[in-house]
Amino acid sequence: MIAMGHSAGAHLAVLVAKQVEALFVKRCTDDKWSEKAKRCMVDQTDFNGIATCEEKLTVEQKSALDDAFSKLLNANPPPP
């Protein structure tokens, strides 16, 4: 097992945060989210708040977001 130093862990966190941001931008744009859904997402500061915003998405939009998150998580598994 390889130990990850503080700076490496912080670097990884920044990379994943950028991927999550890009994921939201792509899903918002491609799936044409409503203004209410977009505003809600932008105003959130944590994932708990985002869960409430998902209620403003259509079933198809939420499914596309969930699928994209699953792919992102599979591409970036947590360290052991």
N, CA, C and O atoms as a GROMACS GRO file, in nm:
protein
  320
    1MET      N    1   0.084  -0.118   0.000
    1MET     CA    2   0.000   0.000   0.000
    1MET      C    3   0.089   0.124   0.000
    1MET      O    4   0.191   0.130   0.070
    2ILE      N    5   0.050   0.223  -0.078
    2ILE     CA    6   0.126   0.347  -0.089
    2ILE      C    7   0.058   0.452  -0.002
    2ILE      O    8  -0.061   0.478  -0.017
    3ALA      N    9   0.133   0.512   0.088
    3ALA     CA   10   0.078   0.618   0.172
    3ALA      C   11   0.073   0.747   0.091
    3ALA      O   12   0.168   0.781   0.020
    4MET      N   13  -0.037   0.817   0.104
    4MET     CA   14  -0.052   0.941   0.030
    4MET      C   15  -0.022   1.058   0.124
    4MET      O   16  -0.086   1.071   0.228
    5GLY      N   17   0.072   1.142   0.088
    5GLY     CA   18   0.105   1.258   0.169
    5GLY      C   19  -0.006   1.362   0.165
    5GLY      O   20  -0.095   1.355   0.081
    6HIS      N   21   0.001   1.456   0.257
    6HIS     CA   22  -0.101   1.560   0.266
    6HIS      C   23  -0.116   1.636   0.135
    6HIS      O   24  -0.227   1.658   0.089
    7SER      N   25  -0.004   1.677   0.075
    7SER     CA   26  -0.014   1.755  -0.048
    7SER      C   27  -0.069   1.670  -0.163
    7SER      O   28  -0.142   1.722  -0.248
    8ALA      N   29  -0.036   1.543  -0.168
    8ALA     CA   30  -0.090   1.456  -0.273
    8ALA      C   31  -0.240   1.438  -0.253
    8ALA      O   32  -0.316   1.440  -0.350
    9GLY      N   33  -0.284   1.420  -0.129
    9GLY     CA   34  -0.426   1.408  -0.101
    9GLY      C   35  -0.502   1.534  -0.135
    9GLY      O   36  -0.612   1.529  -0.189
   10ALA      N   37  -0.444   1.649  -0.104
   10ALA     CA   38  -0.507   1.777  -0.136
   10ALA      C   39  -0.515   1.795  -0.287
   10ALA      O   40  -0.614   1.845  -0.340
   11HIS      N   41  -0.409   1.754  -0.356
   11HIS     CA   42  -0.406   1.765  -0.502
   11HIS      C   43  -0.516   1.678  -0.562
   11HIS      O   44  -0.586   1.721  -0.654
   12LEU      N   45  -0.531   1.556  -0.512
   12LEU     CA   46  -0.635   1.465  -0.561
   12LEU      C   47  -0.774   1.524  -0.535
   12LEU      O   48  -0.862   1.517  -0.621
   13ALA      N   49  -0.793   1.582  -0.417
   13ALA     CA   50  -0.922   1.643  -0.384
   13ALA      C   51  -0.956   1.756  -0.482
   13ALA      O   52  -1.071   1.769  -0.523
   14VAL      N   53  -0.858   1.836  -0.518
   14VAL     CA   54  -0.880   1.945  -0.613
   14VAL      C   55  -0.916   1.889  -0.750
   14VAL      O   56  -1.006   1.939  -0.816
   15LEU      N   57  -0.845   1.784  -0.792
   15LEU     CA   58  -0.875   1.724  -0.922
   15LEU      C   59  -1.016   1.666  -0.927
   15LEU      O   60  -1.087   1.686  -1.025
   16VAL      N   61  -1.056   1.597  -0.822
   16VAL     CA   62  -1.190   1.539  -0.818
   16VAL      C   63  -1.295   1.651  -0.812
   16VAL      O   64  -1.400   1.640  -0.876
   17ALA      N   65  -1.269   1.757  -0.736
   17ALA     CA   66  -1.363   1.870  -0.728
   17ALA      C   67  -1.382   1.932  -0.866
   17ALA      O   68  -1.494   1.968  -0.903
   18LYS      N   69  -1.275   1.944  -0.942
   18LYS     CA   70  -1.285   1.999  -1.078
   18LYS      C   71  -1.366   1.905  -1.168
   18LYS      O   72  -1.443   1.951  -1.252
   19GLN      N   73  -1.349   1.775  -1.149
   19GLN     CA   74  -1.425   1.678  -1.229
   19GLN      C   75  -1.574   1.686  -1.193
   19GLN      O   76  -1.659   1.678  -1.282
   20VAL      N   77  -1.605   1.702  -1.066
   20VAL     CA   78  -1.744   1.714  -1.023
   20VAL      C   79  -1.806   1.841  -1.080
   20VAL      O   80  -1.919   1.839  -1.128
   21GLU      N   81  -1.732   1.950  -1.076
   21GLU     CA   82  -1.782   2.076  -1.132
   21GLU      C   83  -1.809   2.059  -1.282
   21GLU      O   84  -1.914   2.102  -1.331
   22ALA      N   85  -1.716   1.999  -1.354
   22ALA     CA   86  -1.733   1.978  -1.498
   22ALA      C   87  -1.854   1.888  -1.525
   22ALA      O   88  -1.927   1.909  -1.621
   23LEU      N   89  -1.873   1.787  -1.440
   23LEU     CA   90  -1.986   1.697  -1.454
   23LEU      C   91  -2.118   1.775  -1.442
   23LEU      O   92  -2.209   1.756  -1.523
   24PHE      N   93  -2.127   1.862  -1.341
   24PHE     CA   94  -2.248   1.941  -1.322
   24PHE      C   95  -2.272   2.035  -1.440
   24PHE      O   96  -2.386   2.050  -1.486
   25VAL      N   97  -2.168   2.099  -1.488
   25VAL     CA   98  -2.183   2.191  -1.602
   25VAL      C   99  -2.231   2.114  -1.725
   25VAL      O  100  -2.322   2.160  -1.795
   26LYS      N  101  -2.172   1.999  -1.750
   26LYS     CA  102  -2.212   1.920  -1.868
   26LYS      C  103  -2.357   1.873  -1.856
   26LYS      O  104  -2.434   1.888  -1.950
   27ARG      N  105  -2.393   1.818  -1.742
   27ARG     CA  106  -2.530   1.769  -1.726
   27ARG      C  107  -2.630   1.885  -1.733
   27ARG      O  108  -2.735   1.872  -1.795
   28CYS      N  109  -2.598   1.996  -1.672
   28CYS     CA  110  -2.685   2.114  -1.675
   28CYS      C  111  -2.707   2.162  -1.817
   28CYS      O  112  -2.820   2.190  -1.858
   29THR      N  113  -2.600   2.171  -1.893
   29THR     CA  114  -2.606   2.220  -2.030
   29THR      C  115  -2.674   2.118  -2.123
   29THR      O  116  -2.769   2.152  -2.194
   30ASP      N  117  -2.625   1.996  -2.120
   30ASP     CA  118  -2.677   1.893  -2.211
   30ASP      C  119  -2.823   1.859  -2.182
   30ASP      O  120  -2.901   1.834  -2.274
   31ASP      N  121  -2.860   1.859  -2.055
   31ASP     CA  122  -2.996   1.819  -2.017
   31ASP      C  123  -3.092   1.936  -2.000
   31ASP      O  124  -3.209   1.917  -1.967
   32LYS      N  125  -3.042   2.057  -2.023
   32LYS     CA  126  -3.125   2.179  -2.019
   32LYS      C  127  -3.205   2.192  -1.889
   32LYS      O  128  -3.328   2.193  -1.889
   33TRP      N  129  -3.129   2.201  -1.778
   33TRP     CA  130  -3.192   2.217  -1.647
   33TRP      C  131  -3.271   2.348  -1.642
   33TRP      O  132  -3.236   2.444  -1.710
   34SER      N  133  -3.376   2.350  -1.561
   34SER     CA  134  -3.455   2.472  -1.542
   34SER      C  135  -3.372   2.575  -1.465
   34SER      O  136  -3.273   2.542  -1.400
   35GLU      N  137  -3.415   2.700  -1.475
   35GLU     CA  138  -3.346   2.806  -1.401
   35GLU      C  139  -3.351   2.780  -1.250
   35GLU      O  140  -3.253   2.805  -1.180
   36LYS      N  141  -3.464   2.729  -1.201
   36LYS     CA  142  -3.476   2.698  -1.057
   36LYS      C  143  -3.376   2.592  -1.016
   36LYS      O  144  -3.314   2.603  -0.911
   37ALA      N  145  -3.361   2.488  -1.097
   37ALA     CA  146  -3.266   2.382  -1.064
   37ALA      C  147  -3.123   2.435  -1.068
   37ALA      O  148  -3.044   2.405  -0.979
   38LYS      N  149  -3.090   2.514  -1.169
   38LYS     CA  150  -2.955   2.570  -1.179
   38LYS      C  151  -2.924   2.659  -1.060
   38LYS      O  152  -2.817   2.647  -1.000
   39ARG      N  153  -3.015   2.748  -1.026
   39ARG     CA  154  -2.994   2.841  -0.914
   39ARG      C  155  -2.978   2.763  -0.784
   39ARG      O  156  -2.890   2.794  -0.703
   40CYS      N  157  -3.061   2.663  -0.765
   40CYS     CA  158  -3.053   2.581  -0.644
   40CYS      C  159  -2.915   2.516  -0.634
   40CYS      O  160  -2.852   2.521  -0.528
   41MET      N  161  -2.868   2.456  -0.741
   41MET     CA  162  -2.738   2.388  -0.739
   41MET      C  163  -2.625   2.486  -0.711
   41MET      O  164  -2.534   2.456  -0.634
   42VAL      N  165  -2.630   2.601  -0.775
   42VAL     CA  166  -2.523   2.700  -0.758
   42VAL      C  167  -2.517   2.751  -0.613
   42VAL      O  168  -2.409   2.781  -0.562
   43ASP      N  169  -2.633   2.760  -0.549
   43ASP     CA  170  -2.639   2.815  -0.414
   43ASP      C  171  -2.596   2.716  -0.305
   43ASP      O  172  -2.579   2.755  -0.190
   44GLN      N  173  -2.580   2.590  -0.340
   44GLN     CA  174  -2.547   2.488  -0.239
   44GLN      C  175  -2.400   2.488  -0.204
   44GLN      O  176  -2.314   2.520  -0.286
   45THR      N  177  -2.372   2.451  -0.078
   45THR     CA  178  -2.234   2.445  -0.031
   45THR      C  179  -2.191   2.304   0.008
   45THR      O  180  -2.076   2.281   0.044
   46ASP      N  181  -2.286   2.208   0.002
   46ASP     CA  182  -2.251   2.070   0.036
   46ASP      C  183  -2.344   1.973  -0.038
   46ASP      O  184  -2.442   2.014  -0.100
   47PHE      N  185  -2.312   1.845  -0.030
   47PHE     CA  186  -2.390   1.746  -0.103
   47PHE      C  187  -2.530   1.727  -0.045
   47PHE      O  188  -2.620   1.685  -0.117
   48ASN      N  189  -2.550   1.756   0.083
   48ASN     CA  190  -2.683   1.744   0.141
   48ASN      C  191  -2.779   1.842   0.075
   48ASN      O  192  -2.894   1.808   0.047
   49GLY      N  193  -2.732   1.963   0.050
   49GLY     CA  194  -2.814   2.064  -0.018
   49GLY      C  195  -2.844   2.026  -0.162
   49GLY      O  196  -2.953   2.052  -0.213
   50ILE      N  197  -2.747   1.964  -0.225
   50ILE     CA  198  -2.766   1.923  -0.365
   50ILE      C  199  -2.878   1.820  -0.375
   50ILE      O  200  -2.952   1.818  -0.473
   51ALA      N  201  -2.889   1.734  -0.275
   51ALA     CA  202  -2.996   1.633  -0.277
   51ALA      C  203  -3.133   1.699  -0.285
   51ALA      O  204  -3.221   1.648  -0.354
   52THR      N  205  -3.152   1.811  -0.217
   52THR     CA  206  -3.281   1.881  -0.226
   52THR      C  207  -3.300   1.943  -0.364
   52THR      O  208  -3.412   1.950  -0.414
   53CYS      N  209  -3.192   1.986  -0.425
   53CYS     CA  210  -3.202   2.045  -0.559
   53CYS      C  211  -3.239   1.941  -0.664
   53CYS      O  212  -3.303   1.974  -0.764
   54GLU      N  213  -3.201   1.817  -0.641
   54GLU     CA  214  -3.234   1.712  -0.737
   54GLU      C  215  -3.384   1.698  -0.755
   54GLU      O  216  -3.430   1.649  -0.858
   55GLU      N  217  -3.462   1.741  -0.656
   55GLU     CA  218  -3.608   1.737  -0.667
   55GLU      C  219  -3.658   1.831  -0.777
   55GLU      O  220  -3.770   1.815  -0.826
   56LYS      N  221  -3.576   1.927  -0.816
   56LYS     CA  222  -3.614   2.023  -0.920
   56LYS      C  223  -3.579   1.972  -1.061
   56LYS      O  224  -3.612   2.036  -1.160
   57LEU      N  225  -3.514   1.857  -1.068
   57LEU     CA  226  -3.478   1.796  -1.196
   57LEU      C  227  -3.588   1.700  -1.238
   57LEU      O  228  -3.661   1.645  -1.156
   58THR      N  229  -3.599   1.680  -1.370
   58THR     CA  230  -3.691   1.578  -1.420
   58THR      C  231  -3.631   1.440  -1.389
   58THR      O  232  -3.515   1.430  -1.351
   59VAL      N  233  -3.709   1.336  -1.404
   59VAL     CA  234  -3.662   1.200  -1.382
   59VAL      C  235  -3.543   1.171  -1.474
   59VAL      O  236  -3.444   1.112  -1.431
   60GLU      N  237  -3.554   1.213  -1.599
   60GLU     CA  238  -3.446   1.188  -1.696
   60GLU      C  239  -3.320   1.264  -1.659
   60GLU      O  240  -3.210   1.211  -1.668
   61GLN      N  241  -3.335   1.391  -1.615
   61GLN     CA  242  -3.220   1.472  -1.577
   61GLN      C  243  -3.150   1.411  -1.454
   61GLN      O  244  -3.028   1.403  -1.450
   62LYS      N  245  -3.228   1.370  -1.356
   62LYS     CA  246  -3.169   1.309  -1.236
   62LYS      C  247  -3.099   1.178  -1.270
   62LYS      O  248  -2.991   1.150  -1.218
   63SER      N  249  -3.159   1.099  -1.357
   63SER     CA  250  -3.098   0.973  -1.397
   63SER      C  251  -2.964   0.997  -1.467
   63SER      O  252  -2.867   0.926  -1.441
   64ALA      N  253  -2.958   1.096  -1.555
   64ALA     CA  254  -2.834   1.128  -1.626
   64ALA      C  255  -2.727   1.176  -1.527
   64ALA      O  256  -2.610   1.142  -1.542
   65LEU      N  257  -2.767   1.256  -1.427
   65LEU     CA  258  -2.674   1.304  -1.326
   65LEU      C  259  -2.623   1.187  -1.242
   65LEU      O  260  -2.503   1.177  -1.216
   66ASP      N  261  -2.713   1.100  -1.199
   66ASP     CA  262  -2.673   0.983  -1.120
   66ASP      C  263  -2.577   0.894  -1.198
   66ASP      O  264  -2.478   0.846  -1.143
   67ASP      N  265  -2.606   0.870  -1.326
   67ASP     CA  266  -2.518   0.788  -1.409
   67ASP      C  267  -2.380   0.850  -1.422
   67ASP      O  268  -2.279   0.780  -1.414
   68ALA      N  269  -2.376   0.981  -1.442
   68ALA     CA  270  -2.248   1.050  -1.456
   68ALA      C  271  -2.168   1.042  -1.326
   68ALA      O  272  -2.046   1.023  -1.330
   69PHE      N  273  -2.236   1.056  -1.211
   69PHE     CA  274  -2.167   1.044  -1.082
   69PHE      C  275  -2.112   0.904  -1.063
   69PHE      O  276  -2.000   0.887  -1.015
   70SER      N  277  -2.190   0.804  -1.100
   70SER     CA  278  -2.143   0.664  -1.086
   70SER      C  279  -2.017   0.642  -1.168
   70SER      O  280  -1.922   0.580  -1.120
   71LYS      N  281  -2.015   0.693  -1.290
   71LYS     CA  282  -1.897   0.678  -1.376
   71LYS      C  283  -1.777   0.750  -1.315
   71LYS      O  284  -1.665   0.699  -1.319
   72LEU      N  285  -1.800   0.870  -1.260
   72LEU     CA  286  -1.692   0.946  -1.198
   72LEU      C  287  -1.637   0.871  -1.077
   72LEU      O  288  -1.515   0.861  -1.060
   73LEU      N  289  -1.725   0.819  -0.993
   73LEU     CA  290  -1.680   0.746  -0.875
   73LEU      C  291  -1.604   0.619  -0.912
   73LEU      O  292  -1.506   0.584  -0.847
   74ASN      N  293  -1.648   0.550  -1.016
   74ASN     CA  294  -1.578   0.430  -1.061
   74ASN      C  295  -1.441   0.463  -1.118
   74ASN      O  296  -1.349   0.382  -1.110
   75ALA      N  297  -1.427   0.582  -1.175
   75ALA     CA  298  -1.298   0.624  -1.232
   75ALA      C  299  -1.204   0.675  -1.123
   75ALA      O  300  -1.082   0.678  -1.144
   76ASN      N  301  -1.259   0.714  -1.007
   76ASN     CA  302  -1.179   0.769  -0.897
   76ASN      C  303  -1.214   0.698  -0.766
   76ASN      O  304  -1.270   0.760  -0.676
   77PRO      N  305  -1.183   0.569  -0.755
   77PRO     CA  306  -1.219   0.498  -0.631
   77PRO      C  307  -1.142   0.557  -0.512
   77PRO      O  308  -1.030   0.605  -0.526
   78PRO      N  309  -1.204   0.552  -0.394
   78PRO     CA  310  -1.134   0.604  -0.276
   78PRO      C  311  -1.011   0.521  -0.246
   78PRO      O  312  -1.008   0.401  -0.274
   79PRO      N  313  -0.909   0.583  -0.189
   79PRO     CA  314  -0.788   0.508  -0.155
   79PRO      C  315  -0.818   0.407  -0.045
   79PRO      O  316  -0.910   0.428   0.035
   80PRO      N  317  -0.743   0.297  -0.040
   80PRO     CA  318  -0.766   0.194   0.063
   80PRO      C  319  -0.734   0.244   0.202
   80PRO      O  320  -0.749   0.169   0.299
   0.00000   0.00000   0.00000
